[in-house]
Amino acid sequence: MSTDAVSTRIPIQRKDNWVQVTETVKTFATERMEAHLNLLSTDGDQRKNNALKREVRERIKRILENAVEYSHRNLLVNGEPYEDCKEAPTEQFDEGLDRKLLALQREQVEWSSVIAERRRKAPGQAKDLEDMLENIKESLEWDVDMDEAEAEGEGKEKEGGEEMMLDPERLPPRHEETIETYKKTLINLNEVLSNAPEQVSRAERAKAVRETVMNLPK
């Protein structure tokens, strides 16, 4: 069969869809025929009237069957000519596939909720982190008096034969604790930066799952 002949056919997804259409047409035509036959005159020979009705019913039935058969030449089922697949078994319900689709849909909904929640919290978390870093920075800065004292004593390495030592009383309050907190903050920031690509990858996978589910045939 030529490509042009196939391309002019009407595409359908499943054979069952077309079978349902043909059955509907047959039922409608039969009901209309019976309605007209019931309007025929009952005068005369009853046997002849009954024979005429049987003849009409048989002819209408053959006409409908031929019309359905001829229509198959103009149909494509999943890209294949109807006559090449009309004897194929009816598609079976795949319970496993249905469960997978439901699981994908649930995962898509869950990821959408997680992403929306993270987007909602992200600005506030970024602001909190910025404030915390600013506080740490301020706590690590020397006061003005200490800077001036260091400037005046610059170039003097020793006094009275002993090395000059920083006065612990001039250090900022809770200096050691602040240093440790700063180190931990840097470690946490490194962990956040290292996990960022994975979070982005998960978000992209969730998006791909959502698009796959949306594009599945109904």
C-alpha positions in Angstrom: 0.0 0.0 0.0 1.4 3.4 -1.0 2.3 6.0 1.6 -0.2 8.5 0.1 -3.0 6.0 0.5 -2.2 5.5 4.2 -1.8 9.2 4.9 -5.3 10.0 3.7 -6.9 7.7 6.2 -8.6 8.8 9.4 -6.5 8.0 12.5 -8.0 6.4 15.6 -6.2 5.2 18.8 -7.9 1.9 19.5 -10.0 -0.6 17.6 -12.6 -0.6 20.4 -13.3 3.0 19.8 -14.4 2.4 16.2 -16.3 -0.8 17.2 -18.3 1.3 19.6 -19.1 3.9 16.9 -20.3 1.2 14.4 -22.5 -0.4 17.0 -24.1 2.9 17.9 -24.8 3.6 14.2 -26.3 0.1 13.7 -28.5 0.5 16.7 -29.8 3.9 15.6 -30.4 2.7 12.0 -32.2 -0.4 13.2 -34.5 1.6 15.5 -35.3 4.0 12.7 -36.1 1.1 10.3 -38.4 -0.6 12.8 -40.2 2.7 13.4 -40.9 3.0 9.7 -41.9 -0.6 9.4 -44.4 -0.2 12.1 -46.1 2.6 10.1 -46.7 0.3 7.2 -50.3 -0.6 6.4 -51.4 -3.8 8.0 -54.2 -4.3 5.4 -54.0 -7.3 3.1 -52.2 -10.6 3.4 -50.4 -10.6 6.8 -48.0 -13.2 5.6 -46.9 -11.0 2.7 -46.5 -8.1 5.1 -44.3 -10.1 7.4 -42.2 -11.4 4.5 -41.7 -7.9 3.3 -40.5 -6.7 6.7 -38.1 -9.6 6.9 -36.7 -8.8 3.5 -36.3 -5.1 4.5 -34.5 -6.0 7.7 -32.1 -8.4 6.0 -31.3 -5.9 3.3 -30.7 -3.0 5.8 -28.5 -5.4 7.9 -26.4 -6.2 4.8 -26.1 -2.5 3.9 -24.9 -1.6 7.4 -22.3 -4.5 7.4 -21.0 -3.5 4.0 -20.8 0.2 5.0 -18.8 -0.8 8.1 -16.5 -3.0 6.1 -15.8 -0.4 3.5 -15.1 2.2 6.2 -12.2 0.1 7.4 -10.3 1.0 4.3 -10.2 4.6 5.4 -9.0 4.0 9.0 -5.6 3.9 10.8 -5.3 2.3 14.2 -2.2 3.5 16.0 -0.5 4.3 12.6 -1.4 0.9 11.0 -4.1 0.2 8.4 -7.2 -1.1 10.1 -7.3 -4.3 8.1 -3.8 -5.2 9.3 -4.7 -5.1 12.9 -8.4 -5.7 13.1 -7.9 -9.3 14.2 -5.5 -8.2 17.0 -6.8 -8.9 20.5 -8.4 -6.2 22.4 -6.0 -4.2 24.6 -5.9 -5.5 28.2 -5.9 -3.3 31.2 -2.4 -3.0 32.6 -2.8 -2.8 36.4 1.0 -2.5 37.0 1.2 0.4 34.6 -1.8 2.1 36.2 -0.1 1.8 39.6 3.1 3.4 38.2 1.1 6.2 36.8 -0.7 6.9 40.1 2.7 6.8 41.9 4.2 9.2 39.4 1.2 11.5 39.9 1.5 11.4 43.7 5.3 12.0 43.5 4.6 15.0 41.1 2.1 16.5 43.6 4.5 15.9 46.6 7.5 17.5 44.7 5.3 20.5 43.7 4.4 21.0 47.3 8.0 20.7 48.5 9.3 23.1 45.8 6.5 25.6 46.6 7.3 25.5 50.3 11.0 26.0 49.7 10.3 28.9 47.4 8.1 30.5 50.1 10.8 30.1 52.8 13.9 30.9 50.7 13.7 34.7 50.9 13.4 34.7 54.7 16.1 32.1 55.1 18.5 34.1 52.9 17.7 37.3 55.0 18.4 35.4 58.2 21.7 34.1 56.9 22.7 37.5 55.8 21.9 39.0 59.2 23.8 36.2 61.0 26.9 36.7 58.8 26.8 40.4 59.3 26.7 39.9 63.1 29.6 37.5 63.0 31.6 40.0 60.9 30.9 42.8 63.4 31.8 40.6 66.4 35.2 39.8 64.8 36.2 43.4 64.1 38.6 45.1 66.6 37.4 48.2 68.3 38.9 51.6 67.4 41.0 51.8 70.6 42.7 48.5 69.8 43.4 49.6 66.2 45.0 52.8 67.5 47.1 50.9 70.0 48.4 48.5 67.4 49.3 51.5 65.1 51.3 53.2 67.9 53.1 50.0 68.8 53.9 49.0 65.2 57.6 48.2 64.8 58.1 47.4 68.4 58.5 43.6 68.7 59.9 43.5 72.2 59.7 45.5 75.4 61.9 44.8 78.4 63.3 41.7 76.8 59.9 40.1 76.4 57.6 39.8 73.4 54.5 41.9 73.5 51.4 39.9 74.1 47.8 40.9 73.3 45.8 41.8 76.3 43.0 39.2 76.7 40.9 42.0 78.3 41.0 44.0 75.0 39.5 41.1 73.0 35.8 41.3 72.0 33.4 39.5 74.4 33.1 35.8 73.8 35.8 35.9 71.2 36.7 32.2 71.2 33.0 31.2 71.0 32.5 33.6 68.1 35.4 32.2 66.2 34.0 28.6 66.6 30.6 29.8 65.5 32.1 31.4 62.5 33.9 28.2 61.6 30.8 26.1 61.9 28.9 28.6 59.8 31.5 28.3 57.0 31.2 24.5 57.2 27.4 24.7 56.9 27.6 27.1 54.0 30.0 24.7 52.2 27.5 21.9 52.8 24.6 24.0 51.4 26.7 24.9 48.3 27.7 21.3 47.8 24.0 20.1 48.0 22.7 22.8 45.8 23.3 20.9 42.5 21.6 17.9 43.9 18.5 19.9 44.9 18.4 21.5 41.4 18.7 18.1 39.8 15.8 16.8 41.9 13.7 19.8 40.9 14.5 19.2 37.3 13.5 15.5 37.6 10.3 16.4 39.3 9.5 18.8 36.4 10.3 16.0 33.9 8.0 13.6 35.7 5.2 16.2 35.7 5.6 16.8 32.0 5.7 13.0 31.3 2.4 12.5 33.2 0.8 15.5 31.5 1.8 14.1 28.1 0.5 10.6 28.7 -2.5 9.5 26.5 -5.8 9.9 28.3 
